[in-house]
């Protein structure tokens, strides 16, 4: 799946601003997100398989909140779309939405690794 590189970007300036300019905190938050997001993706996939709208809404909301620290609009919007589907109980056509989220995460992953290691 192709994903717009414009939407797949991290905005490091936004991330740093949201964390009060604290570069060490940014590294720590990036590391925590790298550890956390695979589990959230598994929760999203499991909720979709189980057709559990509430679990989908909660997991997508958590993903959206976590990624909002990084100004990563593509991931944020993909998670928000899944959150809305869960809230509405709309469990149709989840696979393309989950694929979009996974693709957006794959695009920002390298930048998160660099942030966490620097």
Helices and strands as residue ranges (DSSP letters): H 12-18, H 23-50, H 53-67, G 68-70, H 73-88, H 94-117
